[in-house]
Amino acid sequence: MLSVHEITTAYQGLVAISEVSIEVAKGEIVLVAGANGAGKSTLVKSIAGAERPRSGTVTFDGQRIDGLPQHQITARGIAYVPENRRLFPRLSVADNLRLGSYMYRGKADREAPLDLVFQMFPRLQERLDQRAETLSGGEQQMLAIGRALMTRPRLLMLDEPSQGIMPKLVDEIFRAVKTIRDTGMTVLIVEQRMAECLEIADRAYILQTGKILMQGTAADIGDNPDVRKAYLGL
């Protein structure tokens, strides 16, 4: 479904990722892990159109998308939930969700994904009239993912969904990610919490200083003694 081939992306002349290649097949959960500053967020931003690669290609469903504006990439079926969530804090939960379905004109079309959102995150249904800024960190992350689901994506990309969230809600979000995949969606997740993600992922890539250090099945990555020592604390 997604093929990233040797992309290099730089900020103000400083290379953040260099010749990075990854593959994501339909129906997979693929984890991109690594320490702070490894280039994980730059990678998903480069796929989503939030950053433009200096070189390399990004192909989705057989068509190149690198260089396209972000809204066109969204329209092709890729939803991106950024690290900072980018909610509209003074708007209600309901209005934030509606903004995710801006591409659909008819009311029935716009509201059709709500059933899936409420199935994943029932507490959002209980808080429809609350302003987003009044939600807890975990609930705001649920809302950000819910808004992305309103675009009806085929590929959902999550950047550090556990950041700033209490452990109980982190577990809930990871369970929801697995359920989202079970509905037929494909997921690319960027995370530092490798142990939890390896339990739900099919395959994983480890980034280090802007390059792919290691790749393999989630089981193989999790069993690797170097990974267990450096990233899992085992």
HELIX and SHEET records of a PDB file:
HELIX    1   1 LYS A   40  ALA A   48  1                                   9    
HELIX    2   2 GLN A   70  ALA A   75  1                                   6    
HELIX    3   3 VAL A   93  LEU A   99  1                                   7    
HELIX    4   4 LYS A  107  GLU A  111  1                                   5    
HELIX    5   5 LEU A  114  MET A  120  1                                   7    
HELIX    6   6 PRO A  122  GLU A  126  1                                   5    
HELIX    7   7 ALA A  132  THR A  134  5                                   3    
HELIX    8   8 GLY A  137  LEU A  149  1                                  13    
HELIX    9   9 PRO A  167  ASP A  182  1                                  16    
HELIX   10  10 MET A  194  ILE A  200  1                                   7    
HELIX   11  11 ALA A  218  ASP A  223  1                                   6    
HELIX   12  12 PRO A  225  ALA A  230  1                                   6    
SHEET    1   A 4 LEU A  14  VAL A  24  0                                        
SHEET    2   A 4 LEU A   2  TYR A  11 -1                                        
SHEET    3   A 4 SER A  55  PHE A  60 -1                                        
SHEET    4   A 4 GLN A  63  ARG A  64 -1                                        
SHEET    1   B 6 ILE A  78  VAL A  81  0                                        
SHEET    2   B 6 LEU A 155  ASP A 159  1                                        
SHEET    3   B 6 THR A 186  GLU A 191  1                                        
SHEET    4   B 6 ILE A  29  ALA A  33  1                                        
SHEET    5   B 6 ARG A 203  GLN A 208  1                                        
SHEET    6   B 6 LYS A 211  THR A 217 -1                                        
END                                                                             
